[in-house]
Amino acid sequence: MLRTLIIDDEAHIRDSLSKILAKRCPQVTVTGEAQDVRSGRSAIQELHPDLVLLDIQMTDGTGFDLLYSLPSIDFRIIFVTAYDQYAIQAIKFSAVDYLLKPVNPEELEEAVGKADQVIQKQFNLQMKALEENLKAVPRQRKKLILKTTENIHLVDLPDIVSCESADNYTVVHLQGGERIMVSKTLKEYDELLSDCGFFRVHKSFLINVGHIKRFEKQDGGQIVLTNDIKIPVASRKRDELLEMLERMAE
């Protein structure tokens, strides 16, 4: 399912878009709405959507202002606007489509279909990279340098069980129970290790897939690692994780 966020300063437009999506786009679930730049930014950071239907001219700024304010854009964008002079700017953000109001339902359905294909293609490439790295890492014994105030640690990636967020720090859990706290955010390690057999199962946890012991389905889902630590799985990550585990079992 495409977790979709609608950002528009007109309530009737948001309602209309929701109804069209419900009727014509079964692959979409609308997870939230926002009415301006400020609330849109908060909704994106809270909901982590796959797709955003974004207005351009809003009461406290533009859709472009919103996008520029984000540290990264990890979702697809369909601009929905009453103005046609911003198409070139929209291209800079690799927009899936640029729809003019009033929105033609068929055009919206087509745009969502394109977004779905792009997202699925990206996911497949990520899974392929993960599978290849899972096979390569044990042979290459890649190392990660972890700097603390007192030491510089050279750690073999397969020895890392998980990484846990601690505000602007990250606690790296190693085999044997050792823990190393470093002054980098979990987001930085997610970007560094996502192609090396690590998976972000929760906003606070990055795990080494090679250390997964089992997946427990109760209480929304949690991963048990080889050190017997239980890690919660975010609801938006559950399907992606299960699909990855099924591929690994093939």
N, C-alpha and C positions, 0 to 999 in steps of 0.2 A: 504494500500500500504506500502511496505517496502522501506523506504527512505534509499538509498544505496550510499555509498561512495567508490570509487575505488582509492587505493593508490599504485602506482607502478612507478618506475623510467624510464620505457620504454613506450613511447607514443603509439607505435603500440600494446602493450599488453593492455593498458587501452582501446584503441579503439576496440580491439578484444573482450574483456570482455563486453564492453557496447553493442556491436552488438549481442552477444550471449544472454545477459540478455533481450534485446529488443525482440528478436525472440522467446525465449523459456520460459521466466519468466514474465508473465503478471502482477504478483503481485508486481513487482519491479519497482521503479522509481529511476533512477540514478540522485541524486541531486548534485553531484560534483565529481571532480577528484583532485588528488594531486600527486606530483612526488617524494617526499622525506619525511624524518621525520619532518622537520620543517613545510613544507606546509601542511602535513597530520595532524599534531597536531592543526594547525590553522583551518583547514577545519572541523575537528571533533568538536572543540569548537564553531564554527560558525553555523554549519549545524545540529548538534545533530542527527546523522544518527541512524537508527535502525540496520543496517548491514554494516560492513566494509569488503571489499575484500582487503586483506593486503599482500603486498610483504614483504619479509624478508630482503634480501640484497639490500640496497639502497645507494645512493651516500654519504649521510651524516650520515649513521648509519643503524640500523636494525629496523625491525618492532617491535621487542621486546623493543628496546630503546624508541620507540614512546609510546608503551603501558605503560611502567614504568614511563614515564614523565607525564602521566595524573593523576589527583587527584582521578578519579574513572572511571570505565569502565561500561557504561550503554547501551552497544550495543553488538550485536553478531559479531563474527569474523570468516571469512573464510580465511585461509592463502592460498595464491597463489604464489608458489615459484618454482625456478628451482633446489632447493636443498632439499634432502630428510633426512638430518641429524638433522633437528630441530623439528621433530615430537614430541619428549618428552617435549621440552619446550613449544610447542604449546598447549599441553594437560593442562599445568599449567594455561593457560588462558581460559580454558573451550571452546576451539575453536569448532565451529560447524563441521568444516571439514578442511582437509589439502590436497590441490590439487597441483599436480606437473605440471609445464609447459612442453610442450604445453598443455593447458587445454582441456580436453575432454568435449564438450558441455553437454553431458548427465550427467556427473559427477557434473558439475557446477549446472545444473538444479536440480539434486537430493539434493545437498548441500543447495541450496537456499530453497528448499521445507522443509528441516529439520529446517532451521533457522526460516522460517515462522511459523512452528508448535510450536517451542520453544517460540517465541515472543508472539504468540496468547495465548498460555497456561499461560505465565506470566501475560499478560494483564487480562485474565479472573480471575486469582487468585487475582490480585490487585483490580479488580472491586468487587469481592466477599467480600474481606476484607473491602473495603470502604462501601459497603452496610451494612455489619454487624456492623461496627463502627458507622454508621449514626443512627442505631437503638439503639445502646448501650450508646452512649455519653450523650443524654439527661437524662437518668436514673442515670448514674454514676456521672454526674456533675464533670468530671475530671478537674483538675486545672493545669495551667501552671504558672511557676514562671518566672517573668520578672524582671531582675535586671537593675537598672539605677544607675547613680552616686549618687543619693540622696535617692532612695527608692528601696524596694523590693516589687513588686506587685504580689499578688496571684489572678490570673484571671481564671474564669470558661471558659472552651473551647467554649461553645455555645455563650459566650458573645463576642468572637473574630469574627469580620466580615471579615477582610482580613489582610494580611501582605504585606508590600511594601518594596522593596529593596532601600537602600540609600547608595550606595557604600558598605563599609564594615559594615554598620549598617542596622537594620531593623526597620521600623515603623509599629507598631501593631495598627490597627484601631479597636476600640471597639464600641459596641452599645452605643448610646447616643452622639457619636462624639469625645470621648476621644481618644487621640493618645499617645502611649508610644514608645519612641525610645530606642532600646537596642543595645549593641555592639556585635551582632552576625549577621552572614550573612543570607540571605534568604535561601541559600542552607541548612544551618543547621536546620532551622525551617521546611523546606520541608521534610528533612529526619526524623525529630522528629514527624511531624504531618500528614504525608501522609497516615497513617493507622487510623487516627482519624477524618475522614470526611473532610479533606482539600485537595485541588487540585491545582496544579501549572499550571495556564492557560497561563502564560507568564513568560519570564525570570525575570521580575521585580515584579510579583504579585503571591501570594498564597492566595486562597480564601477559606472561610468556605462554603462548599456546602449547608449547611443548611440555608445560608443567600442569596441564589440565588433568585432573584425576577423574572427575565426573561432573555432570550437570544435574542439579536437583531442581525439579519443576515446581515444588511448593513455594508459597510465599512470593510469587512473582518470578521466581527463578534465581538460582545462585550457583556459582562455580566453586567447586572444592579443588584446591590446588594440591600439589604433591607434599607441601608442608602442612597440609590439613587446615590451612586458613580458608575460610569461606568468604567469597567475594560476591556482593549483590550485582545482579545484572539489570541495567536500566531497561525499562519496558520498550523503549525505542530501539534498543540493541538486541533484544531477544531473538527476533526472527533472523536477523543477520548472523548472529552467533550460531543458531541452530542450523542454518543453511551451511555455514562454514564447517561445522562438525560433521554434518552428513557428507560433505565433499571429502573430508579427510578420511572418512570411513570407507569410501569407495575403493 
